[in-house]
Amino acid sequence: MLLNLTVAVIYIKKVKTSDLELKDRLVAINRVTKVTKGGRTFSFSAIVVVGNEDGIVGWGLGKASEVTAAIAKGVDAAKKNLVKVPVINGTIPHTQEAKFGGANVLLKPASSGTGVKAGGAMRAVLESVGVHDILAKSKGSSNPHNLVKATFAALLELRDAYTVAEHRGVALDKVFNG
């Protein structure tokens, strides 16, 4: 029996950090305790999102024995993973769903003046991207690590009409008119 598999090609546009003014947002800090023979050892992990609020965003995870060092490591890691996301008139081009681990996210474009209707980790990512009007729903797990990764998965699958026309090799009006 032959399986007919379709492979979705995601075009990830990596971005260089030079000439960018990035703002960082702390999503979550987690204190981890390791129990050893000599007692308890505390360390911290911080998940951070950086973005220029104009379509470029990245996330990073930092781990250290101090909170500030963990945040700094997270910011450095986030700057290494910057991607470009299509933002059109302050919202996303189309509805998108994505899943990572137990976290499911739904992103829907919204009309001007709606605001960012999202909670927690999703809000930090969407505000860092520069989206001003969006409806977002988190279904499933509320784990901030998985929510950030699921939100990024949804944002990376977004394509605007210009990108679609370029990849199909047709004029822009052919994309809208069929």
C-alpha positions in Angstrom: 0.0 0.0 0.0 1.4 3.3 -1.0 1.0 6.4 1.1 0.5 9.7 -0.5 2.4 12.2 1.7 2.4 15.9 1.1 5.3 17.8 2.4 4.7 21.4 3.4 7.7 23.6 2.6 8.3 26.4 5.1 10.4 29.2 3.9 12.2 30.5 7.0 13.9 33.8 6.5 16.8 34.2 8.9 17.7 37.7 9.8 21.0 39.2 10.9 21.1 41.3 14.1 23.1 44.1 12.7 21.3 47.5 12.4 18.3 46.2 14.4 16.9 47.8 17.5 15.6 44.8 19.4 13.4 44.9 22.5 13.4 41.9 24.8 10.5 40.6 26.8 10.8 38.1 29.6 8.2 35.4 29.2 8.9 33.1 32.2 11.4 32.3 34.8 11.7 28.8 36.3 13.6 27.9 39.5 15.1 24.4 39.3 16.3 22.6 42.4 18.9 19.9 42.2 19.2 17.8 45.4 22.7 16.5 46.0 24.5 14.9 48.9 25.7 18.3 50.0 22.2 19.9 49.9 20.1 21.7 47.5 21.5 23.6 44.5 19.2 26.2 42.9 19.4 27.3 39.2 17.2 29.3 37.0 15.9 29.0 33.4 14.5 32.0 31.6 12.6 32.1 28.3 13.0 35.4 26.5 11.5 36.8 23.3 13.2 39.6 21.4 11.8 41.6 18.5 11.9 44.9 16.7 8.1 45.3 16.6 8.3 45.4 12.8 8.1 41.7 11.8 11.3 40.4 13.2 11.3 38.2 16.2 13.3 35.5 18.0 13.1 33.4 21.2 15.8 32.0 23.4 16.2 29.9 26.6 18.9 30.8 29.1 20.0 28.7 32.1 22.3 29.9 34.9 22.7 30.0 38.7 21.6 33.7 38.8 18.4 35.1 37.4 20.1 38.0 35.6 22.7 35.7 34.0 19.9 33.4 32.8 18.0 36.3 31.2 21.2 37.6 29.5 21.9 34.1 28.1 18.3 33.9 26.9 18.5 37.3 25.1 21.8 36.2 23.4 20.2 32.9 22.3 17.1 34.8 21.0 19.3 37.1 18.9 20.7 34.1 17.2 17.3 32.8 16.2 15.7 35.8 14.5 13.1 35.3 11.8 11.0 37.5 9.6 7.2 37.3 9.9 4.7 38.9 7.5 2.7 41.6 9.3 0.2 43.5 7.1 -1.5 46.6 8.4 -0.8 45.6 12.0 -2.3 42.1 11.7 -1.4 38.7 10.2 -2.4 37.8 6.6 -4.6 34.7 7.4 -5.8 32.4 10.1 -3.2 29.9 11.3 -3.2 27.0 13.7 -0.1 25.2 15.1 0.8 22.7 17.7 4.0 22.1 19.8 4.0 19.4 22.5 0.7 19.8 24.3 0.1 23.4 23.3 -2.2 24.3 20.5 -2.6 27.8 19.3 -5.0 29.5 17.0 -4.2 32.9 15.4 -6.8 34.9 13.6 -6.4 38.3 11.9 -8.5 41.1 13.4 -9.8 44.5 12.2 -8.0 47.7 13.1 -8.6 48.8 16.7 -9.2 45.2 18.1 -5.9 45.1 20.0 -3.9 42.0 20.9 -6.4 39.5 22.4 -3.9 36.9 23.6 -2.7 35.8 27.0 0.6 35.2 28.6 3.4 33.8 26.5 1.5 34.4 23.2 1.0 38.1 24.0 4.8 38.6 24.5 5.6 36.9 21.1 2.9 38.8 19.2 3.8 42.2 20.7 7.5 41.6 19.9 6.5 40.8 16.3 4.7 44.1 16.0 1.1 42.7 15.6 -1.4 45.3 17.0 -4.7 43.6 16.1 -5.1 39.8 16.5 -7.4 37.3 18.0 -5.4 34.4 19.6 -6.5 31.4 21.5 -4.4 28.9 23.4 -5.9 25.5 23.6 -4.3 22.6 25.5 -1.2 23.1 27.7 -0.4 26.5 29.2 3.3 25.6 29.6 5.0 28.9 28.5 7.9 27.0 26.7 5.5 25.0 24.5 3.3 28.1 24.0 6.1 30.2 22.7 7.3 27.4 20.4 3.7 26.7 19.1 3.2 30.5 18.5 6.5 30.6 16.5 5.4 27.5 14.5 2.2 29.3 13.6 4.0 32.5 12.7 6.5 30.7 10.5 3.8 29.1 8.5 2.2 32.5 7.6 2.7 33.6 4.0 1.6 36.9 2.5 0.3 37.3 -1.1 3.6 38.7 -2.4 5.5 35.6 -1.2 2.9 33.2 -2.7 3.1 35.0 -6.0 6.9 34.9 -6.0 7.0 31.1 -5.2 4.4 30.3 -7.8 6.1 32.5 -10.4 2.9 34.4 -11.3 1.7 37.9 -11.1 0.2 39.2 -7.9 -3.3 39.7 -9.3 -3.3 35.9 -10.3 -3.0 35.0 -6.6 -6.1 37.0 -5.7 -8.2 36.1 -8.7 -7.4 32.4 -8.8 
